[in-house]
Amino acid sequence: MFAQNFCRKLSKVYTISNFNVSRWSALEKIFNAKPGLNLDIVPKNVGLFGVPQLTTHEGFYTVTEKCIRKTDDLVQEALSPERQRKMVEIFDELSDSLCQVADLAEFIRFAHPASDYSSAAEHTCLAISKLVEKLNTNVEMYKALKLAVDNSDIVPTSRVDQLVGRLFLFDFEQCGIHLCEKKRNLVVELNNQILCAGQQFLSGISNPKVVKQSVLPENVRDVFSTDGDKVVISGLYADSSNPLVREMAYKIFLYPDQNQEYLLNQLLSSRDELAKACGFSTYSERALRGSILSTPPHVMELLETVSDNIRSKAASDFSDIALLKQKENPHCGPLAVWDVPYFTQKAKRDRFQVSTKEYSPYFSLGACMEGLNLIFTALYGISLVNSEIASGETWSKDVYKLEVVHESEGLLGYIYCDFYERNFKPNQDCHFTIRGGKILPDGSYQLPIVVLMLNFSLPRWSSPTLLSPNMVDNLFHEMGHAMHSMLARTRYQHVSGTRCSTDFAEVPSILMEYFASDPRVIKLFAKHFQTKEPIPEKMLQKLCASKNLFAASETQLQVFYAALDQIYHGKHPLEGTTTNILARTQNGFYGLPYVASTTWQLRFSHLVGYGAKYYSYLVSRALAYLIWKSYFERDPLSRGAGEKYRKECLAHGGGKNPKDLIGDYLKVVPSPQVLAEALANEIEASQKQVGEVGKRTVGFSGREK
């Protein structure tokens, strides 16, 4: 239903030496125009994502019923003594049927501006959730799968069949299906408790704090919102130039909240009870099974090793930042945690003259999209081609649709680009899988569909959408996720694209940030939207160096977050309150001390979504650095390196054990020591770049004199 003709094919693979940046491409013109004006609207309403039932919100009820009926048919097939197909094929079709409805509905619930659509989608989410819960407690299905996995199936199976079959089996056992009925019921109850506690905790994270005006010094009261004689503090005000404002906001916004504390304790204790009911000693042990670092001791070894390796480098960063604070105001006291974001941005402005106003004209959205197209063409032989959008296909008129087209393989999938801010749109940068890829029974491939959601300003009559350097990084990051989905060619959708180990899932996206930070790559597409002149070399060097400023202290902060996450999901009962643990962990892993009577953990949303897996960012970052150093640093647009990366990494999705995948591709065992060394080397390289560019362009030696 999504088939489109291949309308463009690049006849030349561009390299750093022969690419001419002066031309304007069709893709650049499209993304620099006002959204909607460049689209040929087809009168017939085809339904959301081309699903014919979704021409109206009532169609969600039809889609849900259809999914339930198909699920029943597949369950009967799996349990039939006359079964003809591999058990893993039936389970994957079952998973695909559920995911295509649940993932689409979850996205529409999250993103659609119309309440009738979002409400209907939420109804579908609840219905599919109940259906999944029913399947997860179907003992006969579990026994049939276990028999096929542990013994020879009726049809010969491959290594991939066996791996995916065991993943399905593990998913079953995560839900306690192998336990007695009493414990199974307990697991269901605990999962519901975890879901409810997590949702309530998340809803309270952004709640403002309201205090009497008398609590605040008179000279800062007018900075915050007021309500009568009350002051409303809704954030950390980290970018404020007033140190007292930053301090007051930090101490008040992070002041203890009994309800949030209760919900966090309920979440952590329910997870611990769930893990023990399923035969694990801790929730962390349960969460890490099948990951690159598959046990809690391995994760803590990584965190402790990185902490030791970078402690002195982070201390040097903080000394540098403290000097900046002292220089700005000699009487404002020692460096505190609320100062770091402000002075980090100030250092970028003062030392490298990197400001959004100066740089954004070189990063129009169209130029950045053409840059991505250039990279993908060079590395993989694929093009991003603007595609016609039919009536009713999208949830907003400001959405673009791209075909991902390979020069010889043809159409690989679709990316919907929801890039522009609008009223009530969630302010998050996200990648959503709407449909995973898989081999269909007729041998064809089910094309993946993804959505990239960002929040850029709309083009104005006088200029296209202009991106800040941070926005460029975010765009490249999210497109890395999309390419993982597009370039994976897995037999089963259960392991397609980003459906892989959490500590590998961020590797493709973080790797794309290296391309967004390499002067040789940026200069190929960054040009002034009015004059078309390329970004000056001096500005380019300063921009790339500024991204690495204070890399050690930033890494130390991530280590602290990851350690806190591990301890919370480790041995229970916890040794003290979550705030006691926060204080001990911060003082042990971070270079700036804990601030009394603050509860930063009660605003930490990743405790819900990444429970016991927050460390994954560090692992993915280490692996991305190793991949960049090994394959792309010498020539960022090497077709040979791109093809090898696609074939040995991206193509597998989650269909290959992540340790084996990394071992075969990088020729190293991804041990805690190897990963810690990679992070230390990355920081050292970053500091070297900052120092060299700083001396050459600004005349500082890494520390204010």
Secondary structure, DSSP 4 states (H G I P E B T S, - for coil): ----------SS---TTT--TTS--HHHHHHTSPTTTT---EEEE--GGG-GGGGSTTHHHHHHHHHHHHHHHHHHHHH-TT--S-HHHHHHHHHHHHHHHHHHHHHHHHH-S-HHHHHHHHHHHHHHHHHHHHHHT-HHHHHHHHHHHHS--SS---HHHHHHHHHHHHHHHHTTTTS-HHHHHHHHHHHHHHHHHHHHHHHHHT--EEEEGGGS-GGGGGGSEEETTEEEE-S--TT-S-HHHHHHHHHHHTS--HHHHHHHHHHHHHHHHHHHHTT-SSHHHHHHTTSSS-SHHHHHHHHHHHHHHHHHHHHHHHHHHHHHHHHH-TTS-S--GGGHHHHHHHHHHHHH---HHHHGGG-BHHHHHHHHHHHHHHHHSEEEEE---EETSSSSTTEEEEEEEETTTEEEEEEEEEEE--TT-----EEEEEE--EE-TTS-EE--EEEEEEEEPPPBTTB--B--HHHHHHHHHHHHHHHHHHH---S-GGGSTT-S-HHHHTHHHHHHHHHTT-HHHHTTT-B-TTT-PBPPHHHHHHHHHHTTTTHHHHHHHHHHHHHHHHHHTSSSS-SS-HHHHHHHHHHHH-SSPPPTT--GGGG-THHHHTTTTTTHHHHHHHHHHHHIIIIISS-TT-HHHHHHHHHHTGGGTTSS-HHHHHHHHHSS---HHHHHHHHHHHHHHHHHHHHHHHHHHT---SS--
